[in-house]
């Protein structure tokens, strides 16, 4: 499997932020998403903010606590970025699996199996 990182001037999007955003979409909370990844909430915010700065658009719509509690959801841009990233990763991994035997004959499966 190929691990794919996208860069602007610095690393801006990869498997970690993709997983974090998927969990935010599922759990409707950055805190819950971070917790399920074993990540501190403050670190999750740092990762999101750095990515937003690199990409030039917000990834999360957040509401603070209150009577019904706070939450977070993905922006339309974040959903599009995540969908594009996942599709790109699938396509590159499929190509990598096809090409692997050409460059590493007799080495078995590129996933190590």
MODELLER restraints for C-alpha pairs under 7 A, 6 or more apart:
rsr = mdl.restraints
at = mdl.atoms
rsr.add(forms.Gaussian(group=physical.xy_distance, feature=features.Distance(at['CA:1:A'], at['CA:93:A']), mean=5.92, stdev=0.5))
rsr.add(forms.Gaussian(group=physical.xy_distance, feature=features.Distance(at['CA:1:A'], at['CA:110:A']), mean=6.46, stdev=0.5))
rsr.add(forms.Gaussian(group=physical.xy_distance, feature=features.Distance(at['CA:1:A'], at['CA:111:A']), mean=5.46, stdev=0.5))
rsr.add(forms.Gaussian(group=physical.xy_distance, feature=features.Distance(at['CA:2:A'], at['CA:93:A']), mean=5.83, stdev=0.5))
rsr.add(forms.Gaussian(group=physical.xy_distance, feature=features.Distance(at['CA:4:A'], at['CA:14:A']), mean=6.09, stdev=0.5))
rsr.add(forms.Gaussian(group=physical.xy_distance, feature=features.Distance(at['CA:4:A'], at['CA:89:A']), mean=6.74, stdev=0.5))
rsr.add(forms.Gaussian(group=physical.xy_distance, feature=features.Distance(at['CA:5:A'], at['CA:11:A']), mean=6.75, stdev=0.5))
rsr.add(forms.Gaussian(group=physical.xy_distance, feature=features.Distance(at['CA:5:A'], at['CA:13:A']), mean=5.84, stdev=0.5))
rsr.add(forms.Gaussian(group=physical.xy_distance, feature=features.Distance(at['CA:5:A'], at['CA:14:A']), mean=4.45, stdev=0.5))
rsr.add(forms.Gaussian(group=physical.xy_distance, feature=features.Distance(at['CA:6:A'], at['CA:12:A']), mean=5.86, stdev=0.5))
rsr.add(forms.Gaussian(group=physical.xy_distance, feature=features.Distance(at['CA:6:A'], at['CA:13:A']), mean=5.04, stdev=0.5))
rsr.add(forms.Gaussian(group=physical.xy_distance, feature=features.Distance(at['CA:6:A'], at['CA:14:A']), mean=6.14, stdev=0.5))
rsr.add(forms.Gaussian(group=physical.xy_distance, feature=features.Distance(at['CA:7:A'], at['CA:13:A']), mean=6.85, stdev=0.5))
rsr.add(forms.Gaussian(group=physical.xy_distance, feature=features.Distance(at['CA:8:A'], at['CA:54:A']), mean=6.30, stdev=0.5))
rsr.add(forms.Gaussian(group=physical.xy_distance, feature=features.Distance(at['CA:12:A'], at['CA:51:A']), mean=4.98, stdev=0.5))
rsr.add(forms.Gaussian(group=physical.xy_distance, feature=features.Distance(at['CA:12:A'], at['CA:54:A']), mean=5.86, stdev=0.5))
rsr.add(forms.Gaussian(group=physical.xy_distance, feature=features.Distance(at['CA:13:A'], at['CA:51:A']), mean=6.54, stdev=0.5))
rsr.add(forms.Gaussian(group=physical.xy_distance, feature=features.Distance(at['CA:18:A'], at['CA:82:A']), mean=6.25, stdev=0.5))
rsr.add(forms.Gaussian(group=physical.xy_distance, feature=features.Distance(at['CA:20:A'], at['CA:33:A']), mean=6.07, stdev=0.5))
rsr.add(forms.Gaussian(group=physical.xy_distance, feature=features.Distance(at['CA:20:A'], at['CA:34:A']), mean=6.78, stdev=0.5))
rsr.add(forms.Gaussian(group=physical.xy_distance, feature=features.Distance(at['CA:23:A'], at['CA:33:A']), mean=4.95, stdev=0.5))
rsr.add(forms.Gaussian(group=physical.xy_distance, feature=features.Distance(at['CA:24:A'], at['CA:30:A']), mean=5.38, stdev=0.5))
rsr.add(forms.Gaussian(group=physical.xy_distance, feature=features.Distance(at['CA:24:A'], at['CA:33:A']), mean=5.29, stdev=0.5))
rsr.add(forms.Gaussian(group=physical.xy_distance, feature=features.Distance(at['CA:24:A'], at['CA:72:A']), mean=6.78, stdev=0.5))
rsr.add(forms.Gaussian(group=physical.xy_distance, feature=features.Distance(at['CA:24:A'], at['CA:73:A']), mean=6.47, stdev=0.5))
rsr.add(forms.Gaussian(group=physical.xy_distance, feature=features.Distance(at['CA:25:A'], at['CA:73:A']), mean=5.81, stdev=0.5))
rsr.add(forms.Gaussian(group=physical.xy_distance, feature=features.Distance(at['CA:25:A'], at['CA:74:A']), mean=6.23, stdev=0.5))
rsr.add(forms.Gaussian(group=physical.xy_distance, feature=features.Distance(at['CA:27:A'], at['CA:33:A']), mean=6.55, stdev=0.5))
rsr.add(forms.Gaussian(group=physical.xy_distance, feature=features.Distance(at['CA:28:A'], at['CA:71:A']), mean=5.57, stdev=0.5))
rsr.add(forms.Gaussian(group=physical.xy_distance, feature=features.Distance(at['CA:28:A'], at['CA:72:A']), mean=5.12, stdev=0.5))
rsr.add(forms.Gaussian(group=physical.xy_distance, feature=features.Distance(at['CA:28:A'], at['CA:73:A']), mean=5.64, stdev=0.5))
rsr.add(forms.Gaussian(group=physical.xy_distance, feature=features.Distance(at['CA:29:A'], at['CA:71:A']), mean=4.73, stdev=0.5))
rsr.add(forms.Gaussian(group=physical.xy_distance, feature=features.Distance(at['CA:29:A'], at['CA:72:A']), mean=4.85, stdev=0.5))
rsr.add(forms.Gaussian(group=physical.xy_distance, feature=features.Distance(at['CA:30:A'], at['CA:72:A']), mean=6.18, stdev=0.5))
rsr.add(forms.Gaussian(group=physical.xy_distance, feature=features.Distance(at['CA:31:A'], at['CA:41:A']), mean=5.44, stdev=0.5))
rsr.add(forms.Gaussian(group=physical.xy_distance, feature=features.Distance(at['CA:34:A'], at['CA:40:A']), mean=6.23, stdev=0.5))
rsr.add(forms.Gaussian(group=physical.xy_distance, feature=features.Distance(at['CA:34:A'], at['CA:41:A']), mean=5.77, stdev=0.5))
rsr.add(forms.Gaussian(group=physical.xy_distance, feature=features.Distance(at['CA:34:A'], at['CA:44:A']), mean=6.00, stdev=0.5))
rsr.add(forms.Gaussian(group=physical.xy_distance, feature=features.Distance(at['CA:52:A'], at['CA:58:A']), mean=5.33, stdev=0.5))
rsr.add(forms.Gaussian(group=physical.xy_distance, feature=features.Distance(at['CA:52:A'], at['CA:59:A']), mean=6.27, stdev=0.5))
rsr.add(forms.Gaussian(group=physical.xy_distance, feature=features.Distance(at['CA:58:A'], at['CA:75:A']), mean=6.88, stdev=0.5))
rsr.add(forms.Gaussian(group=physical.xy_distance, feature=features.Distance(at['CA:59:A'], at['CA:74:A']), mean=5.76, stdev=0.5))
rsr.add(forms.Gaussian(group=physical.xy_distance, feature=features.Distance(at['CA:59:A'], at['CA:75:A']), mean=5.31, stdev=0.5))
rsr.add(forms.Gaussian(group=physical.xy_distance, feature=features.Distance(at['CA:59:A'], at['CA:77:A']), mean=6.68, stdev=0.5))
rsr.add(forms.Gaussian(group=physical.xy_distance, feature=features.Distance(at['CA:59:A'], at['CA:78:A']), mean=4.80, stdev=0.5))
rsr.add(forms.Gaussian(group=physical.xy_distance, feature=features.Distance(at['CA:60:A'], at['CA:72:A']), mean=6.24, stdev=0.5))
rsr.add(forms.Gaussian(group=physical.xy_distance, feature=features.Distance(at['CA:60:A'], at['CA:73:A']), mean=5.56, stdev=0.5))
rsr.add(forms.Gaussian(group=physical.xy_distance, feature=features.Distance(at['CA:60:A'], at['CA:74:A']), mean=4.66, stdev=0.5))
rsr.add(forms.Gaussian(group=physical.xy_distance, feature=features.Distance(at['CA:60:A'], at['CA:75:A']), mean=5.40, stdev=0.5))
rsr.add(forms.Gaussian(group=physical.xy_distance, feature=features.Distance(at['CA:61:A'], at['CA:72:A']), mean=5.49, stdev=0.5))
rsr.add(forms.Gaussian(group=physical.xy_distance, feature=features.Distance(at['CA:61:A'], at['CA:73:A']), mean=5.29, stdev=0.5))
rsr.add(forms.Gaussian(group=physical.xy_distance, feature=features.Distance(at['CA:61:A'], at['CA:74:A']), mean=6.12, stdev=0.5))
rsr.add(forms.Gaussian(group=physical.xy_distance, feature=features.Distance(at['CA:61:A'], at['CA:75:A']), mean=6.13, stdev=0.5))
rsr.add(forms.Gaussian(group=physical.xy_distance, feature=features.Distance(at['CA:62:A'], at['CA:71:A']), mean=5.75, stdev=0.5))
rsr.add(forms.Gaussian(group=physical.xy_distance, feature=features.Distance(at['CA:62:A'], at['CA:72:A']), mean=4.29, stdev=0.5))
rsr.add(forms.Gaussian(group=physical.xy_distance, feature=features.Distance(at['CA:62:A'], at['CA:73:A']), mean=6.57, stdev=0.5))
rsr.add(forms.Gaussian(group=physical.xy_distance, feature=features.Distance(at['CA:63:A'], at['CA:70:A']), mean=4.96, stdev=0.5))
rsr.add(forms.Gaussian(group=physical.xy_distance, feature=features.Distance(at['CA:63:A'], at['CA:71:A']), mean=5.33, stdev=0.5))
rsr.add(forms.Gaussian(group=physical.xy_distance, feature=features.Distance(at['CA:63:A'], at['CA:72:A']), mean=6.30, stdev=0.5))
rsr.add(forms.Gaussian(group=physical.xy_distance, feature=features.Distance(at['CA:64:A'], at['CA:70:A']), mean=4.36, stdev=0.5))
rsr.add(forms.Gaussian(group=physical.xy_distance, feature=features.Distance(at['CA:64:A'], at['CA:71:A']), mean=6.71, stdev=0.5))
rsr.add(forms.Gaussian(group=physical.xy_distance, feature=features.Distance(at['CA:97:A'], at['CA:110:A']), mean=6.30, stdev=0.5))
rsr.add(forms.Gaussian(group=physical.xy_distance, feature=features.Distance(at['CA:100:A'], at['CA:110:A']), mean=6.28, stdev=0.5))
